[in-house]
Amino acid sequence: MYTSFIKTSLLLLGITCIALPVAVAQSGPGQLDSYIAVAFANNQGLKQQQFDLDRSLAALKEAQAMYLPTVSVLGSYTKSSGGRTIDVPLGDLLNPVYSALNQLTGAKYPTLQNESFLLNPDNFYDAKVRTSLPLINAEIRYNKLIKQQLITSQQAAVNVYKRALVKDIKTAYYRYYQALQGIAVYNSALLLIKENIRENESMLRNGVRNGTALLRSQTEQQKTNAALIQAQRNSLNARSYFNFLLNRPLTDSVSTESIARDVVMISPDTTTGVQGREELRQLETLRQVYTLNEKMQKSGIIPKLNTFIDLGSQGYDFNVNSKTRYYLWGVNLQWDVFTGGQRKYRAQQSRASFNAATAQLDQTQQSLLLELDQSYNNYQSARAAYKSAASQLSFALKYYNDQLKAYRAGQLLYLELIDAEDQLTSARLQLADAQANLQITLAEMERGQATYPVNNTN
């Protein structure tokens, strides 16, 4: 019996040595980062953000293309009948003259008819290539600057999503690891219960104990089996959610082998504020957009000057020759001297939007500072909770060993041993939960300070 006690104690000690040193389960150098890289490549939500960035880049190229010449092929064909005419009295003017000449000279000048010409051209074509180029246009310049700012804003939006994704992935990863620890806890508890069942059966055969203790230990076995099944289901759900974030098949395995086993009580850098948060950069960029839009509205007073040249051919019956070919060059000037105050009111709208964005920037900065302060407080609380859970596990282990020794000596009721066993299992579960919460609070602080290198991860 003493040999059995030694085996059980060594088993508990080994279990505890595995459970205790994972205060801050740091991922190995690259394991969790490699999962994050997979998520950056495959996550559908992040792809949507990247598509929005691509659209902003295309919009900038469109704005830059406005500086380049525009070449267009233009053509028209006219077929008409009726309408206004121009009457030319050729017969009335020349026939008397021709008649007199015919009598005097004996010549044979023809008799002319009065003519009537349609104002609308009939069977007439006009085909040309027009090249136009803006010479002075302030709106094009400001439009380009606005598109550049919108790209900066969208790049910040991509990083905002990446940082949120990193936090979610780390949270899911450590929740999954916590679920695996829960399975290990219940498996270890089953080992203890099986050992108790074996000893109670031996005592029953030897007449040392009655069957009550055996029945109770078998009941505990069934209860622990049910808890183990629930823990396994939780681990499957946690694994599915983790793979969902990575856009992988939900049943893919997740490696946790590289999680460090050393107790590392990290003291986060509290001097780093929220200066690196992309949310602030987004709002600052938005302020710049409203400023540029206000300047663009005010620049409407500047004249717009374009130049163009047409190379083409026009004529009747689709004839093309030296007489139908032509070129036409010119400049166009547009100067909106009076617009009823439209530009002024649009500029006022942009100024109001700028003021609103400024207020939103201040509020967001205060909100992010509050969030960071709360995450630091949560970390301190989680750290204290872990230390307490580690101490409780140490006490629970010692208490269980003492109770087991007393029970085998016949000095303790089996119900008291079960209570000690439940306390040990509960302490191990609390330690696993405290470990996961500690890691999650660190991930929240990392998110709050925007320190994860999202720009250097593919």
C-alpha positions, 0 to 999 in steps of 0.5 A, spaced: 500 500 500 505 504 501 508 503 494 501 505 491 501 511 495 508 513 492 506 512 485 500 516 486 504 522 489 509 521 484 504 522 479 501 528 482 508 531 482 509 530 475 502 533 473 503 539 477 510 540 474 507 540 467 501 545 470 505 550 474 510 553 469 506 555 464 504 562 467 505 566 461 505 561 455 509 564 450 509 561 443 515 559 440 519 563 436 515 563 429 509 558 431 504 563 433 507 568 428 507 563 422 499 562 424 498 569 424 502 570 417 497 564 414 491 568 417 494 575 413 494 571 407 488 567 407 483 571 412 477 573 407 475 579 411 482 582 410 482 580 403 476 585 403 480 591 406 486 589 401 481 590 395 479 597 398 486 599 398 487 596 391 481 600 389 484 607 392 490 605 389 486 605 382 483 612 384 489 615 385 492 613 378 485 615 375 487 622 378 494 622 375 491 620 368 487 627 368 494 630 367 495 626 360 492 628 354 485 625 352 485 622 345 478 621 342 475 619 335 469 623 333 465 622 327 458 624 325 454 623 318 448 627 316 442 625 312 437 630 311 431 632 307 426 638 307 427 644 312 429 651 311 432 653 305 436 659 302 433 661 295 438 664 290 434 667 284 440 666 279 435 665 273 431 672 275 438 675 275 442 672 269 437 670 264 435 677 261 443 678 261 444 672 257 438 673 252 441 680 250 448 677 249 445 671 245 441 676 240 447 681 240 453 676 239 449 670 236 451 666 242 447 660 246 448 662 253 443 657 257 437 659 261 438 658 268 433 656 273 432 659 280 436 655 285 434 653 292 439 650 297 437 646 304 441 649 310 441 642 313 447 638 310 445 632 306 449 626 305 454 629 309 460 626 314 465 629 319 470 624 322 476 627 326 481 625 331 481 630 337 487 631 342 485 635 348 490 637 354 488 641 360 493 647 361 490 650 368 486 646 372 486 647 380 481 641 381 485 636 378 491 638 383 487 637 389 483 631 387 490 628 386 492 630 393 485 627 396 486 621 393 493 620 396 490 621 403 485 616 402 490 611 400 494 613 407 487 612 410 485 605 407 492 603 408 491 604 416 484 601 415 488 595 413 493 595 419 487 596 424 484 590 421 490 586 422 491 588 429 484 586 431 485 579 427 492 578 431 488 579 437 483 575 435 488 569 433 492 569 439 485 569 444 483 563 440 490 560 440 490 560 448 483 558 449 484 552 445 490 551 449 486 552 455 481 547 452 487 542 451 489 543 458 482 542 461 482 535 457 489 533 461 486 535 467 480 531 467 484 525 464 489 526 470 483 526 475 481 519 472 487 516 473 487 518 480 479 515 480 481 509 477 487 508 482 482 509 488 477 504 485 482 499 485 484 500 492 477 500 494 476 494 490 482 491 494 479 494 501 472 491 499 475 484 498 479 484 504 474 486 508 477 493 510 472 497 507 464 496 505 462 498 498 459 505 499 466 508 498 467 503 491 460 506 489 462 513 490 468 513 487 465 509 481 460 515 481 466 520 481 468 516 475 462 517 471 462 525 473 469 526 471 468 522 464 462 527 463 466 533 464 472 530 460 467 529 454 465 537 455 472 539 455 473 535 448 467 538 445 470 545 447 477 544 444 473 542 438 469 548 438 476 552 440 480 549 434 474 550 429 474 558 431 481 558 430 481 555 423 476 559 421 480 565 423 485 562 418 480 561 413 483 553 413 478 547 414 475 547 421 478 540 422 485 542 421 490 540 427 493 546 431 500 545 434 501 547 441 508 544 442 512 550 441 509 553 447 514 555 452 514 551 459 518 557 463 515 561 468 516 568 464 512 574 468 513 579 463 512 586 465 509 590 459 512 597 457 507 602 460 511 608 457 508 606 450 502 610 449 497 610 443 501 614 438 502 608 434 494 606 433 492 607 426 485 609 428 488 616 430 492 616 423 485 615 419 482 620 423 488 625 422 488 623 414 480 625 414 482 631 417 487 632 411 482 630 406 477 635 408 482 641 408 484 639 401 477 639 399 476 646 402 482 649 398 479 645 392 472 649 393 476 655 394 480 654 388 474 654 383 475 662 382 481 660 378 480 660 370 480 653 367 484 653 360 484 647 356 487 646 349 485 641 343 487 640 336 482 636 331 485 632 325 479 630 320 476 630 314 469 632 312 465 632 306 459 629 302 458 622 299 464 620 303 469 623 299 476 623 301 481 628 298 485 634 299 479 638 299 476 634 305 482 634 310 482 639 315 486 640 322 483 645 327 487 647 333 484 652 339 484 653 346 478 653 351 477 658 357 472 657 362 472 662 368 466 661 373 465 668 375 459 667 379 456 661 381 451 663 386 455 662 392 455 654 391 463 654 392 463 658 398 457 653 401 461 647 399 467 650 402 463 651 409 461 644 409 468 642 408 470 646 414 464 643 418 466 636 417 474 638 419 471 641 425 467 634 426 473 630 425 477 634 430 472 633 435 472 625 433 480 625 433 480 627 440 474 623 443 478 617 440 484 618 443 481 619 449 477 612 448 484 609 446 487 611 452 482 609 457 482 602 453 489 601 454 489 603 461 483 598 462 488 593 459 494 594 463 489 593 469 486 587 467 493 584 466 495 586 473 489 583 475 490 576 471 497 576 473 495 576 481 490 571 479 495 566 476 500 567 482 494 565 486 492 559 482 499 557 482 499 557 490 492 554 490 494 548 486 500 547 490 496 547 497 491 543 493 496 538 492 499 537 499 492 537 502 490 531 497 497 527 499 495 528 506 488 526 506 490 520 501 495 518 507 490 519 512 484 515 508 489 509 507 491 509 514 483 509 516 483 515 519 479 519 514 472 518 510 472 517 503 467 523 502 473 527 505 478 524 500 473 526 494 473 533 497 480 534 496 480 530 490 475 535 487 479 541 490 485 539 486 482 538 480 478 545 481 485 548 482 488 545 476 483 548 472 483 555 475 491 555 473 489 553 466 484 559 466 488 564 469 494 562 464 489 563 458 487 570 461 494 572 462 496 571 455 489 574 453 491 580 457 498 581 454 495 580 447 490 586 449 495 590 451 499 589 445 493 591 441 492 597 445 499 599 444 499 597 436 506 594 437 505 587 433 509 588 426 503 588 422 507 591 416 513 586 416 508 580 416 506 578 409 
